[in-house]
């Protein structure tokens, strides 16, 4: 199973395109992460006015995804710069 993933031409092309894009625009994951965190903040403000379980889950997902994307962007910015 893993051998098929390692030899997948689709995944190879996807990783090559992603690394090329991130090498040219190293700050893109940081900006996307910050946008997700800003959306999370706005959802949190809405949650104060009208408590909802779905809104709380959506806010938490946006916040955590934003943090993960931003941290991965920081970690990848240095190796892709070389």
N, C-alpha and C positions, 0 to 999 in steps of 0.2 A: 504494500500500500504506500509506504513512504517513498519507495523507489520511483513509483509512478508520479508522485508529487515532485520529486527532485528533477525528473526528466520532463515535466510538463512545459511545453513551449508557451502556453498561455501565461503561466506563472512567471516564466523567465522574462517574457516580454513586458509583463506588468511590473515586475521589480526593476527592470532596466529603465522603463519610462518614469517610474516613480523616483528612482534615484537621480535620473537626469533632471527632472523637474525640481526636486528638492535641492539639487546642487546649484541650480540657477537661482532659485527663490528660497533661500534657507530660512527666512522668517515666516514663510507661509503657514507651517503648522502652529507656530506661536500665535499668529493672528487668528487662525481658525479656533484655537483653544480659547483665546480671550473673547471671541465672539460668542462661543458656547457659554462661557462663564457669565457674560453680560446678559444673555438670554435667560440663564438660570436666575440671575438677580431680578430681572423683570418678572419672571414667573413667581419668584418669592414674594415680590410686592403684591402681585395679584392674589397670592395665597393668603395674605393677611386680610384682604378685603372679603374674600369668599373662600372659606376652607373647603377643599375638595381632595379626595384621596388620589384621583387621577392627576390632578395638578401637582400634588406633592411628589408623586413618583416621577413625573415628567421633569420637574425642577431638579430632583436628585440625579436623574440620569444625565441631564445636560451639564450639571455641575461636575460630575465625576468624569464624563467624557471630555469635557473641556480641560480639566486638569491633566488627564492622561495624554491627550493630544499635545498639550503645551509641553509637558515633561519629555515626551518622546521627541518633539521638535527641538528642544534644547539639547538632548542627548545626540541627536543626529546632525545637528548643525556643525559641529566640529569635525567629525570624520568626513563629511561630504564637502567640506571647504577645501580639502587638499587635493 
